[in-house]
């Protein structure tokens, strides 16, 4: 993959300061809670400004399993294109507009609780140079969710609480060929609540906001080997003062069509993930296991991803590897 030159460092530093400032004043919450690997495989779920940041259509499904809990997430995003007529024997030329669109549907079951949701996202990409290799993107997501929970008591065996609620997300994202950074707030309308006979019942969704940044380091141009260290910070209102506990370093190593990585989600677990991309589709897996707890006391987290990448310009040489 091509990496841009190291120029424009001052502009990037200014952008980072803007992102950090926004990050410190923005609040939100996270939905869905699972699969946790979506911040590795489909980051536009937590930042809608990432929608349309790639030059191809990506559609995928993520599935997570941990004990009796399971989650399925279907998502996709693309940048809007337009066709310019060619001349004589020249083929038509596909050009990308500055608008990205995406969406997702998820089903999350955790014990007696179930969440079903659907979302639609849009972004606007502003090129920062004439070569259109660096962009500043603004994105928003509108979504609705349906939450149900069954009573575990014998007296209320058939009791079922149902809550239908809308929400929306906002995000900002800067990306170039080797550096990216973003900040986002999701579910800005807050957690829905419903009064009941025991007091107040709240949908179990934690309020969160996100900051991410990363850099691609070219190790070998001939072998197409790239190292990508990055960081994802997510915090709730209750953990805002302990922000260092919410810093999640991530390391990815790209070996042509293969990606291997690890994340330091927390000090108690070990997380590894891998992806392999074929010309038209990709497969991946995420595995997280506790360090100090036996597997029969706490089940490991196993998640899978499967999807397709579609290059809209059929007249050009197909890009074998889409990252």
N, C-alpha and C positions, 0 to 999 in steps of 0.2 A: 504494500500500500504506500502511496506517496505521502510524505511528510513535508509541511511547509517550512520555510526558513525561520530562523530564530528572531526575525525582526518584529518590531511592535511590542517589545517587552513592557514598555511604560504603559501602553494602552491596556495590556492584559492586567497589570498590577492595579490600575485604576478600576477596571471591571471587577476584579476580585474584591476590592474594598467596597464597591457598591453592592455586590452580592452579600458580603458579610454583614453590612449595615442592614440590608433588607432582611436577612436571616434573623438578626437579633430582635426584630420588632414584629415578625410574622407568626401567626398562630393558626393551628388547624388540627386535623385528626386523620387517622388512617383507616381506609376501607378499600379492599378487604384486608383483614388481619393476616390471612394466609392466601396463597403460599408465600412464605417469607423470601423465596428466591426470586420474586418478581423484581426486586431492586437490583438483581444481577442480570436477569434475562430480558425483562421488559420494563425498564426504568420509567417509561412515560406513564405508567400507572400512578406513580407518585409525583410526577412533574409533567403536566400536559404540554409544556413548551418544547419537550423533546419530540413530540409528534411531528412527523414529516422532516426530521433532521437527516434522514438517509435518502439516497437517490434510488430507492427501490421500494416495492410494496412488500410488507412483511405481515404474515398472518400466522398465529401460533396458538397452542394450547399448553397450559401448565397444569399439572396435577400434583397434589401433595397428600401424603399419608403419614399419620402419626397416631398409633393406637386406634381408637374408635373415631378419630377426627379425620375428615378428608375434605379437600377443596378442589374445584375445577375452575380454571380461568381461561376464557377464550378472548383473544385480543388481536388487534390489527391496526396498522397505521401506514400512511403513505403521504407523499407530497403531490399536490395536484399538478398535472402536466397539460401541455398544449402542443398541438402538432402544427408545424410550419411546412408548407408544401415545398418539395425539392424542385430542382430544375432539370429538365430533360431526363437523362438516365439516373440522376442522383435520387436517392431515396428520401422520403419525408424525414424531417428532423424533429425529434422530441425535445421540447424545452420544459424546464420546471418553473412553475409559478412560485410565488412566495407564501403560499398557503398550504398547510398540512392538516390532514384530518385523520381521526382514529376513533376507536371505540372498544368496548369490552363488555363481556357478560361473565358473571361469576356465581358460583354456588358453593357456599361454605357451611359445613355441618360440623358442629362441635358439641357432642353430647346431646343435651336437650335443646340446644340453640341452633337456629338455622338462619342464614342470611342469603338472599338472592338479590342481585343487583345488575343494573345495566347503565352504561355511560356512553356519552359521545363527546369527543374532544376536537378542538380546533386550535391552530397556531398560526402566527404570522412571522415569517422569517425576514429579517432586515440584513442585507449584505453589508459588511463593513469594509470591503475593499473591492476594487474593480475586477479582480480575478474571481470573485465570489467563492472564496475558500474559507472565509470566516463570517459567521452570522450571529446576530443577536435575535433570539426568538422569544415571543410572548405567547402564552397559551392559556386556555381555559377549558374546563370540563363541566358539563352538566350531567347529573346522574340521579337515579332514583333507586331506592333499596326497599326490600320487604323483609322484615325480621319477625320470626316466630320463636316462641319458647314454650315448652310444655312443662307442666308442674310435675315435680317428682314425688309429691306427697300422695298417700293413698286416698285421703279425703278429696283431693282435687285431681284425681287421675285423668279426667277428661278435660281439664282446664288447659286452655291454649291462649297465650297472649299474642296478638298480631299488631304490628306497627308498620305502616307504610310512610316513608319519608323521602323528600327530595334533598339534594345538596349540590354544591359546586366547588370546583378547585381552581386555583390560579398558580401560574408558574412563570419564571424567567430563566432563560438558558442561553449561555454563550458557548459556541463550539467552533473549532477550527479543525485543521487536519491533525493536530497533535495535542491540543489543550481544550478542556471543557470545564465549565462550572455552572452551577444552577442553584436556585432557591425556589421553594414552592410551599404553598399552604393548601391543604385539602380538607374538604368537608367544612367549609367556612360557616355554614349555618349552625354548626354545633351538633351535639348528640341529642337525639329526640328523647323525650321522656313521657311517661304515661302514669297518672295516679292509679293506685290500686288499694285494696283493703289493708295492705301492710305498710303503706306509705307511698313512696315514689319508686317506680321501676324504670331503670335506664337501660338502653341498648348497650351491651358491653363492647363499645368501640372507644379506644383511647384517643385523646386529642394529641396530635403530633404536627410537627413541621420539619422540613428537610433542607439540608444543604449538602451539595455534592461538588467535588472537583477532582480532576485527574489529568494525567499527562502521559502521552505515548512516547516511548523511547525506542528509537530504531537501533536494534542490535546487529542485524544483518540484512542488507538490502537484497543481496542475491538470493538468500534463503527465505526472505520475507518473515523475519523473526522480530517481534515487537513486544516490549515489556510495558505494561500499563499499570502503574501504581495509582490508586485513587482513594478517596475517603468519602464516606457517607455518614452524615450526622443527623440523627433523628431524636427528638425529645418531646416530652409531654409537659404540661404545665407543672406537674408535681416534680419532674426531674430537671427542670430548666436550670436550677442552681447547681446541679451536678452534671454539667454538660459534658465533662470529660468521660463520664460513664457511658455516654451515648455515641461516642466516636467509633466508627466501624471502618478500619482500614481494609482495603480490598486490593489484591494483586492478581493481575491477569497476564498470562504469557501466551501470545499468539504465535503459532507455528504453522504458517500458511493457512490451511483449512481447519486447524485444530486449535482449541483454546482450553487452557488448563489454569485453574485459579484457586485461591483460598480467601476466606474472609475471617476477620476476627470479630464475629458477631457479639460474643461476650467471652469472659475469661473461663467460663465453665464448660464451653462446648468447643468442638473442633469441626470446622466447616470446610468442605472441599466441593468443587464443581468442575464440570467439563462440558464442552460443546464441540461438535463436529459438523461442519457445514459442507454439504454437497453442492453441486451447481444450482439446484433448484429447491432444496429443502435442508433442514438442519435438525439435529437431535442433541439433547443434553440431559444432564442429571446433576442434582444437588443433594449432598448428604451431610447431615449434621448429627453428631453424637456427643453425649456428655463425657467429660473427662473423668469425673470422680464418682459417677453414679452407675450402678450396674444396669445393663440393658433391660432386665426384667422389672426394674423399678421405674425406669423412665425410658419410654420407647424412643429410638432415634427418629429423626425427621428424614424422610425420603421423598424427593420431588423430581419430577420429570418434565421436560419441555420438548415439544415437537412442532415444527412449523414449515412454512414454505416462503421463499423469497422470489419475487417476480420482478424482473427488470423490464420496465415499460418500453425501452427503445429496442425493438427487435432487429433493427437494421445494423446496429453496431455489434462489435465483438463482445460476446457475453462475458461478464465479470464472474470468474469462477468462484471467487470467495467474497462474500458480503459480510463485512463486520460493521 
